[in-house]
Amino acid sequence: MTQPRYAPIVFALLLLFGFVGLALAQTQTPTPAQPAKPACGPDHKILYKRAVTLLDNAEKKLNSRYTAEAKSMAKEAKSLFAILQKECGQDQKERPLSPKEEQQESINQKLAADEQAAVDRLMKSAEDKEKKSAQLEATQKDVSIKYQREAKAEYEQAQKRGIKAMIYAMRTQQMLFSWLGK
């Protein structure tokens, strides 16, 4: 059987078209399934208002000595502000702060830092008291129990102050994203 003279040419052209097709397929950018969303929209306004409400309620709960509820609300507010920072951070950075806002930001940062420093001191003191309690447990039971109670009270106070520091930090976020609430 003899092959026609044009068979190698046809085969070469098919290979050439195949390679050209593969090359074009790799260089084309895929079309997005959905159009790009604007950075900040009405959904972000709802998130902002929810975060502010949670933050206010967390502060009220903390002042009313409902520490666990305050912590839960503060964590939820923190996660909402994190979403806002991720999705609207660029818009927020482009907005200049007024001198009053800059002053309030520095006040909130100082208050948060002061509370965090107090937390660190309380935690160290509580750990020291726990060690003293453990050392005295066998010989002086009453003194050991006293140290345990003091350590527990300091841990609780440290937790409250830690939540307070978180609230101060988020008050800064609230102020920075206040343009979403308008």
trRosetta pair geometry for C-beta under 8 A, 3 or more apart (Angstrom, degrees):
i j d omega theta_ij theta_ji phi_ij phi_ji
3 7 4.8 -81 173 29 111 150
3 8 7.8 81 131 -32 137 83
4 7 5.1 120 65 -29 80 97
5 8 7.9 -51 178 25 43 95
5 9 7.9 29 136 -2 65 114
6 9 5.1 -59 -161 43 60 117
6 10 5.9 63 143 -26 83 102
7 10 5.8 -54 -144 36 31 110
7 11 6.2 31 157 -18 65 107
8 11 5.6 -54 -144 40 33 113
8 12 6.1 35 156 -21 67 107
9 12 5.8 -54 -147 37 29 111
9 13 6.4 30 153 -19 63 107
10 13 5.7 -54 -147 37 30 112
10 14 6.4 33 153 -21 64 104
11 14 5.8 -53 -149 34 31 112
11 15 6.6 30 153 -16 63 105
12 15 5.8 -54 -150 38 32 111
12 16 6.2 34 151 -21 65 108
13 16 5.5 -53 -144 37 32 114
13 17 6.3 31 156 -17 66 105
14 17 5.9 -53 -146 38 29 109
14 18 6.3 33 153 -22 62 107
15 18 5.5 -56 -149 35 31 115
15 19 6.4 26 156 -15 66 105
16 19 6.0 -56 -147 37 29 106
16 20 6.2 27 155 -16 64 109
17 20 5.7 -55 -142 40 31 111
17 21 6.1 36 155 -23 64 107
18 21 5.7 -56 -149 35 27 113
18 22 6.5 26 154 -17 63 104
19 22 5.7 -52 -148 35 33 110
19 23 6.3 33 154 -19 65 106
20 23 5.7 -54 -148 37 31 112
20 24 6.4 30 154 -17 65 107
21 24 5.8 -56 -147 38 30 109
21 25 6.3 31 154 -22 64 107
22 25 5.6 -55 -147 34 31 113
22 26 6.5 27 156 -17 64 106
23 26 6.0 -58 -152 35 30 108
23 27 6.5 17 156 -11 65 111
24 27 6.0 -64 -144 41 32 104
24 28 6.3 34 160 -28 68 106
25 28 6.2 -51 -145 26 28 110
32 35 6.8 117 93 -98 126 27
32 36 7.0 50 90 -51 173 73
34 37 7.7 6 130 -43 117 88
37 41 7.0 -81 174 -19 104 135
38 41 5.4 111 73 -63 108 100
39 87 6.5 160 -176 165 68 69
39 88 6.0 122 146 -108 97 55
39 90 6.1 -90 -150 59 155 112
39 91 5.5 163 107 -37 135 114
40 44 4.7 -72 -153 41 81 159
40 87 6.8 127 -85 129 69 92
40 88 4.2 62 -84 -110 117 108
40 91 5.1 -64 -6 11 133 161
40 180 6.9 -111 -175 -105 132 106
41 44 5.8 114 54 8 47 99
41 45 7.7 -88 121 -4 41 93
42 45 5.3 -46 -154 28 45 118
42 46 6.8 47 149 -19 67 99
43 46 5.7 -53 -157 33 38 112
43 47 6.5 39 146 -19 67 103
44 47 5.3 -47 -146 36 39 115
44 48 6.3 45 151 -24 66 101
44 84 6.1 114 -158 -117 100 85
44 87 6.5 -149 -96 101 123 123
44 88 5.4 109 -160 -50 152 136
44 180 5.7 -98 126 -143 96 133
45 48 5.7 -49 -149 32 31 114
45 49 6.5 28 154 -16 63 105
45 180 5.0 -165 -103 171 62 88
45 181 6.9 141 -152 -95 82 33
46 49 5.9 -55 -148 37 31 108
46 50 6.3 32 153 -18 65 108
47 50 5.7 -57 -147 38 30 112
47 51 6.2 31 155 -21 66 107
47 80 5.2 -176 -178 -166 92 104
47 83 6.1 -99 -171 90 151 126
47 84 5.9 179 113 -66 126 99
48 51 5.8 -57 -149 35 29 111
48 52 6.4 26 155 -17 65 106
48 80 7.8 170 -87 149 27 115
48 84 6.2 88 -79 -99 82 145
48 177 5.5 -148 -121 134 120 121
48 180 4.0 148 -33 102 164 131
48 181 5.5 -131 123 -63 129 80
49 52 5.8 -53 -147 36 32 110
49 53 6.4 33 154 -19 64 106
49 181 6.2 124 -77 -115 80 91
50 53 5.8 -55 -148 37 30 112
50 54 6.3 30 154 -18 64 107
50 80 6.0 -145 93 -133 102 161
51 54 5.7 -55 -147 38 30 111
51 55 6.2 33 153 -22 65 108
51 77 4.7 109 -157 -149 73 76
51 80 3.8 -156 -80 97 108 132
51 81 5.4 126 -159 -54 151 78
51 84 7.1 -76 -12 -16 159 135
51 170 7.6 -139 168 -175 107 120
51 173 7.8 -74 146 115 141 120
51 174 7.3 -163 116 -94 107 86
52 55 5.6 -54 -146 36 31 114
52 56 6.4 32 155 -18 65 104
52 77 7.8 119 -56 -138 16 117
52 174 5.6 104 -102 -132 91 115
52 181 7.0 30 -19 -87 154 136
53 56 5.9 -54 -149 36 30 110
53 57 6.3 25 155 -14 64 110
54 57 5.8 -59 -145 42 30 109
54 58 6.1 35 154 -26 66 106
54 73 4.8 -170 -172 -175 86 90
54 74 7.5 170 144 -81 99 26
54 76 5.4 -117 -160 90 154 105
54 77 3.9 -171 98 -69 119 99
54 80 7.1 125 32 17 143 140
55 58 5.6 -49 -144 32 29 114
55 59 6.6 29 155 -18 61 103
55 73 7.5 178 -78 142 24 101
55 74 7.1 72 -115 -113 61 63
55 77 4.5 124 -62 -148 79 161
55 167 6.4 134 -161 -140 89 84
55 170 5.5 -153 -115 119 129 130
55 171 7.2 154 173 -76 140 64
55 174 6.3 -119 60 -67 168 134
56 59 5.9 -57 -154 34 30 110
56 60 6.6 29 150 -17 64 106
57 60 5.5 -52 -147 37 36 112
57 61 6.2 36 154 -19 68 105
57 73 5.3 -118 95 -163 101 158
58 61 5.7 -54 -146 38 30 110
58 62 6.2 32 154 -21 64 107
58 69 7.8 -162 -120 126 61 70
58 70 4.7 101 -165 -156 70 67
58 71 7.7 127 -149 -45 109 13
58 73 3.7 -163 -77 95 93 115
58 74 4.3 125 -161 -59 155 78
58 77 6.4 -100 -13 -2 141 137
58 163 7.3 -142 167 176 111 112
58 167 6.2 -167 105 -95 118 113
59 62 5.7 -53 -146 36 31 113
59 63 6.4 28 155 -15 64 107
59 70 7.4 102 -68 -141 15 111
59 167 5.6 115 -81 -152 94 150
60 63 5.9 -59 -149 40 30 108
60 64 6.2 18 154 -10 65 113
61 64 5.7 -64 -145 46 30 105
61 66 4.2 -75 -171 72 90 110
61 67 7.8 170 137 -73 96 15
61 69 4.6 -117 -167 97 149 107
61 70 3.9 -170 95 -70 108 84
61 73 6.4 122 22 19 144 139
62 65 7.7 41 -180 -75 30 23
62 66 7.3 -88 -69 61 26 64
62 67 6.7 61 -120 -107 67 55
62 70 3.8 107 -61 -138 79 160
62 160 6.5 134 -161 -152 101 87
62 163 5.7 -170 -107 113 133 132
62 164 6.6 157 165 -74 154 79
62 167 7.3 -107 7 -37 158 149
66 69 4.3 -9 142 37 113 117
66 70 5.9 132 93 -26 74 92
67 70 5.6 -60 -145 38 29 112
67 71 6.2 30 158 -22 66 106
67 156 7.4 -120 -55 -163 170 86
67 159 6.2 60 -175 117 137 118
67 160 5.8 -84 -113 -86 116 84
67 163 6.9 -174 -153 -8 80 156
68 71 5.8 -53 -148 34 29 111
68 72 6.5 29 153 -19 63 106
69 72 5.7 -54 -149 36 33 112
69 73 6.3 28 156 -15 67 107
70 73 6.0 -58 -147 40 29 107
70 74 6.1 29 155 -20 65 110
70 163 5.5 71 123 173 113 152
71 74 5.7 -56 -144 38 28 111
71 75 6.3 29 157 -20 64 106
71 159 7.5 -38 -76 172 133 103
71 163 5.4 -96 -88 -99 74 125
72 75 5.9 -55 -149 34 28 110
72 76 6.5 25 154 -16 62 107
73 76 5.7 -56 -149 37 33 110
73 77 6.3 33 153 -18 66 106
74 77 5.7 -53 -147 38 32 111
74 78 6.2 37 151 -24 64 105
74 163 5.6 170 3 -156 165 90
74 166 5.1 84 167 109 132 130
74 167 6.0 -80 -120 -70 121 81
74 170 7.1 -167 -156 0 83 151
75 78 5.5 -51 -147 33 32 116
75 79 6.6 32 154 -19 64 101
76 79 5.8 -51 -151 33 33 109
76 80 6.6 32 151 -17 64 104
77 80 5.7 -56 -151 37 35 111
77 81 6.3 32 153 -16 68 105
77 170 5.8 64 124 -166 118 157
78 81 5.8 -55 -147 39 31 109
78 82 6.4 37 150 -25 64 104
78 166 6.5 -52 -70 -177 129 114
78 170 6.1 -101 -88 -84 71 127
79 82 5.4 -49 -149 31 34 117
79 83 6.8 39 151 -21 63 98
80 83 5.6 -48 -154 31 36 112
80 84 6.6 35 148 -17 65 103
81 84 5.4 -51 -147 38 38 114
81 85 6.2 43 151 -23 67 103
81 170 5.8 -160 -23 -137 161 94
81 173 4.3 39 -156 152 138 154
81 174 7.7 -70 -100 -59 126 60
81 177 7.3 -166 -134 7 84 147
82 85 5.6 -49 -146 34 32 114
82 86 6.3 32 154 -19 63 106
83 86 5.8 -57 -149 37 30 110
83 87 6.1 -1 164 4 67 115
84 87 6.4 -71 -136 51 24 91
84 88 5.1 -33 -174 38 68 116
84 89 7.6 118 131 -55 57 69
84 173 7.5 119 75 177 128 112
84 177 5.5 17 154 -114 144 158
84 180 7.2 -91 -144 -25 128 165
85 88 7.2 -56 -94 60 12 73
85 89 4.7 44 -177 -74 54 110
85 92 7.7 -59 -121 31 56 149
85 173 7.2 -65 -61 -136 109 116
86 89 6.3 19 -83 -14 7 118
88 91 4.9 -50 -170 42 75 115
88 92 5.8 78 131 -26 86 102
88 177 6.9 85 98 -125 134 111
88 180 7.0 31 166 -75 169 129
89 92 5.5 -58 -146 38 33 112
89 93 6.2 34 156 -23 68 105
90 93 5.8 -52 -146 33 31 111
90 94 6.6 31 155 -20 62 105
91 94 5.9 -58 -153 33 31 111
91 95 6.9 30 151 -22 63 106
92 95 5.8 -58 -156 30 35 112
92 176 5.7 55 -170 156 129 100
92 177 6.1 -48 -101 -89 131 72
92 179 7.6 172 -109 39 74 121
95 179 6.2 -126 -134 -16 168 159
97 101 4.2 -130 -169 92 97 122
97 102 4.9 122 118 -58 127 82
97 105 7.0 -22 -162 -16 158 139
97 176 7.7 -47 -92 -114 114 76
98 101 4.6 96 51 6 76 102
98 102 7.1 -140 93 -5 40 85
99 102 5.6 -52 -146 36 34 113
99 103 6.3 36 154 -20 65 105
100 103 5.7 -54 -150 36 30 112
100 104 6.4 28 152 -17 65 106
101 104 5.6 -53 -144 39 33 110
101 105 6.2 39 153 -25 65 104
101 175 5.9 165 -145 161 92 118
101 176 7.7 117 -179 -88 122 55
102 105 5.6 -50 -148 32 31 115
102 106 6.6 27 155 -15 63 103
103 106 6.0 -57 -152 37 31 106
103 107 6.4 33 150 -20 65 106
104 107 5.5 -52 -147 35 35 114
104 108 6.2 34 155 -18 67 105
104 172 7.7 168 126 -110 85 68
104 175 5.7 -171 109 -130 131 166
105 108 5.9 -56 -148 37 29 109
105 109 6.3 28 154 -18 64 108
105 172 5.3 81 -133 -137 72 104
105 175 6.6 -146 -74 86 79 140
105 176 7.4 67 -97 -63 117 97
106 109 5.6 -52 -144 38 33 112
106 110 6.3 34 156 -20 65 105
107 110 5.9 -58 -151 36 29 109
107 111 6.3 27 154 -17 65 107
108 111 5.7 -54 -145 38 31 111
108 112 6.2 31 156 -18 65 107
108 168 5.1 172 -165 176 77 83
108 169 7.0 139 154 -95 105 26
108 171 5.0 -152 -127 83 133 106
108 172 4.3 178 101 -61 147 94
108 175 7.4 -169 -18 9 153 136
109 112 5.8 -54 -145 38 30 110
109 113 6.2 29 155 -18 64 108
109 168 7.9 166 -76 142 17 109
109 169 7.7 64 -104 -106 55 68
109 172 6.5 57 -56 -76 76 148
110 113 5.7 -55 -145 39 30 110
110 114 6.2 33 155 -21 65 106
111 114 5.7 -53 -146 36 30 112
111 115 6.4 28 155 -17 64 106
111 165 7.9 -173 127 -119 71 59
111 168 4.5 -148 100 -141 108 148
112 115 5.8 -55 -148 37 30 110
112 116 6.3 29 154 -18 65 108
112 165 4.7 96 -154 -161 68 74
112 166 7.8 105 -135 -59 107 16
112 168 3.9 -164 -69 94 84 121
112 169 4.6 89 -118 -57 153 81
112 172 7.7 -61 -22 -14 140 124
113 116 5.7 -55 -145 38 31 111
113 117 6.3 35 154 -22 65 104
113 165 7.9 117 -47 -141 15 111
114 117 5.7 -52 -149 34 30 112
114 118 6.5 31 151 -18 63 104
115 118 5.6 -54 -152 36 34 113
115 119 6.5 40 148 -24 65 101
115 161 5.0 -169 -168 178 89 88
115 162 7.3 162 145 -89 105 24
115 164 5.0 -143 -144 96 149 102
115 165 3.6 -166 96 -73 122 90
115 168 6.4 152 11 9 139 140
116 119 5.4 -46 -149 30 36 117
116 120 6.6 39 151 -20 64 101
116 161 8.0 176 -76 138 26 99
116 162 7.3 69 -108 -115 63 64
116 165 4.7 106 -57 -138 78 156
117 120 5.7 -50 -151 34 34 113
117 121 6.5 33 151 -17 64 105
118 121 5.7 -54 -148 37 34 111
118 122 6.2 32 155 -18 67 107
118 158 7.7 -167 125 -116 76 66
118 161 5.1 -101 97 177 116 155
119 122 5.9 -58 -146 39 28 109
119 123 6.2 28 156 -20 65 108
119 158 4.8 100 -145 -159 69 83
119 161 4.9 -166 -71 97 85 112
119 162 4.8 87 -113 -71 144 83
119 165 6.6 -70 -22 -13 133 143
120 123 5.9 -55 -146 35 28 110
120 124 6.5 26 156 -17 63 107
121 124 5.9 -59 -151 37 29 109
121 125 6.3 27 154 -17 65 109
122 125 5.7 -57 -145 39 31 111
122 126 6.1 31 156 -20 66 108
122 154 4.8 -172 -172 -177 90 93
122 155 7.5 165 144 -82 106 26
122 157 5.6 -135 -148 92 151 102
122 158 3.9 -169 98 -76 129 100
122 161 6.9 126 9 34 148 141
123 126 5.7 -54 -144 37 29 111
123 127 6.4 31 155 -19 63 105
123 154 7.7 174 -79 140 26 105
123 155 7.4 69 -109 -108 64 65
123 158 5.1 107 -59 -139 77 159
124 127 5.8 -54 -149 35 30 111
124 128 6.5 32 152 -19 64 105
125 128 5.7 -54 -150 35 32 113
125 129 6.4 29 153 -17 65 106
125 154 5.5 -124 93 -160 106 158
126 129 5.7 -55 -148 37 32 111
126 130 6.5 36 152 -22 64 103
126 150 7.8 -163 -116 123 67 72
126 151 4.3 106 -159 -153 76 72
126 152 7.8 132 -146 -42 115 17
126 154 3.9 -165 -73 92 102 122
126 155 5.0 122 -154 -55 162 77
126 158 6.8 -90 -10 -15 141 138
127 130 5.6 -51 -150 33 33 113
127 131 6.6 35 151 -19 64 102
127 151 7.6 117 -54 -140 18 115
128 131 5.7 -54 -153 34 33 112
128 132 6.5 32 151 -17 66 105
129 132 5.5 -50 -145 37 36 112
129 133 6.2 41 152 -23 65 105
129 147 4.6 -171 -178 -171 87 89
129 148 7.6 178 140 -74 102 23
129 150 5.2 -120 -162 92 157 108
129 151 4.0 -166 92 -69 118 96
129 154 7.0 123 23 20 142 142
130 133 5.5 -52 -147 35 31 115
130 134 6.4 33 154 -20 64 104
130 147 7.2 169 -81 142 24 105
130 148 7.2 68 -111 -108 64 61
130 151 4.8 105 -57 -134 79 162
131 134 5.8 -54 -150 35 31 111
131 135 6.5 30 153 -18 64 106
132 135 5.7 -56 -149 36 32 111
132 136 6.2 10 159 -3 67 113
132 144 7.9 -164 124 -116 70 60
132 147 5.0 -140 91 -140 104 157
133 136 6.2 -69 -142 48 26 97
133 137 6.3 54 154 -60 64 91
133 144 4.6 100 -158 -159 70 70
133 145 7.6 113 -142 -55 111 16
133 147 3.7 -161 -70 92 94 121
133 148 4.8 113 -141 -56 156 76
133 151 6.7 -86 -14 -10 140 138
134 137 5.7 -24 -148 -14 30 121
134 144 7.6 117 -53 -143 15 110
136 139 5.8 -82 -155 59 57 91
136 140 4.6 -39 -178 56 106 97
136 141 8.0 -168 137 -67 85 20
136 143 5.1 -68 151 93 150 109
136 144 4.4 -165 96 -72 94 89
136 147 7.0 110 46 9 129 142
137 141 6.9 42 -163 -107 46 59
137 144 4.4 119 -91 -140 53 157
140 143 4.1 10 129 30 121 116
140 144 6.0 149 94 -23 70 89
141 144 5.5 -59 -148 36 29 117
141 145 6.4 30 156 -20 65 104
142 145 5.9 -53 -150 33 30 109
142 146 6.6 34 150 -21 63 104
143 146 5.5 -49 -150 32 35 117
143 147 6.6 35 152 -17 65 103
144 147 5.9 -55 -153 36 31 109
144 148 6.5 33 149 -21 64 105
145 148 5.5 -52 -149 34 35 115
145 149 6.5 36 153 -19 66 103
146 149 5.9 -55 -152 35 30 110
146 150 6.4 27 152 -16 64 108
147 150 5.7 -55 -146 39 33 111
147 151 6.2 36 155 -22 66 106
148 151 5.7 -54 -147 36 29 112
148 152 6.4 31 154 -20 64 106
149 152 5.7 -54 -149 35 31 112
149 153 6.4 30 154 -17 64 106
150 153 5.7 -54 -148 37 32 111
150 154 6.3 29 154 -17 65 107
151 154 5.8 -58 -148 39 31 110
151 155 6.4 34 153 -21 65 104
152 155 5.7 -51 -148 33 31 112
152 156 6.5 30 153 -17 64 105
153 156 5.8 -55 -150 37 32 111
153 157 6.3 30 153 -17 65 107
154 157 5.6 -52 -142 40 34 111
154 158 6.1 39 154 -23 65 104
155 158 5.6 -53 -147 35 30 114
155 159 6.5 33 152 -22 63 103
156 159 5.7 -51 -151 32 32 112
156 160 6.6 30 152 -16 64 103
157 160 5.7 -53 -150 36 34 111
157 161 6.3 29 154 -15 67 108
158 161 5.8 -58 -145 42 30 108
158 162 6.2 37 153 -25 65 106
159 162 5.6 -52 -148 32 30 115
159 163 6.7 30 153 -17 63 102
160 163 5.8 -54 -153 34 33 110
160 164 6.4 35 148 -20 65 106
161 164 5.2 -49 -146 36 37 117
161 165 6.4 44 151 -23 65 99
162 165 5.6 -48 -149 31 33 113
162 166 6.6 35 150 -19 63 102
163 166 5.5 -52 -152 34 35 114
163 167 6.4 38 148 -22 66 103
164 167 5.6 -51 -150 33 34 113
164 168 6.6 36 151 -19 65 101
165 168 5.7 -50 -150 33 33 111
165 169 6.5 33 152 -17 64 105
166 169 5.8 -56 -151 37 32 112
166 170 6.4 24 153 -14 65 109
167 170 5.8 -60 -146 42 31 106
167 171 6.4 42 151 -31 65 99
168 171 5.5 -45 -150 23 33 116
168 172 7.3 38 150 -19 59 95
169 172 5.9 -49 -167 25 37 113
169 173 7.1 35 140 -13 64 102
170 173 5.0 -44 -151 35 50 116
170 174 6.2 60 146 -26 70 97
171 174 5.3 -44 -147 32 36 118
171 175 6.5 37 152 -18 63 101
172 175 5.8 -54 -152 36 32 109
172 176 6.3 29 152 -18 66 108
173 176 5.7 -56 -143 39 32 110
173 177 6.2 4 165 5 67 111
174 177 6.6 -74 -144 51 22 90
174 178 6.6 54 150 -69 61 85
175 178 5.5 -18 -154 -30 34 118
177 180 5.0 -10 167 8 89 119
177 181 7.7 94 125 -18 76 91
178 181 5.6 -50 -164 28 53 114
178 182 7.3 55 145 -28 71 99
179 182 5.9 -48 -156 20 42 115
